[in-house]
Amino acid sequence: MTLFGYDLDGQQIAALVSLLAVLALWLVVLGRERGYARWFRQWEADRKARRDAELAQHGQGPKRGPWG
């Protein structure tokens, strides 16, 4: 097989295929990691909003600063 004017044998083709497979794997992992980070930030914001609403319902405001 010829690629960009170079003759590639079976071992080089296998190495190229495995390199492309590893690149695809890393792209999938990166996408899932970014999705998890986005989900976790949203979950944390929702949890804080629920807690603040619960504190406001009991007559306590959300604490601001280290002394409340």
Secondary structure, 3 states (H helix, E strand, C coil): CEECCEECCHHHHHHHHHHHHHHHHHHHHHHHHHHHHHHHHHHHHHHHHHHHHHHHHCCCCCCCCCCC
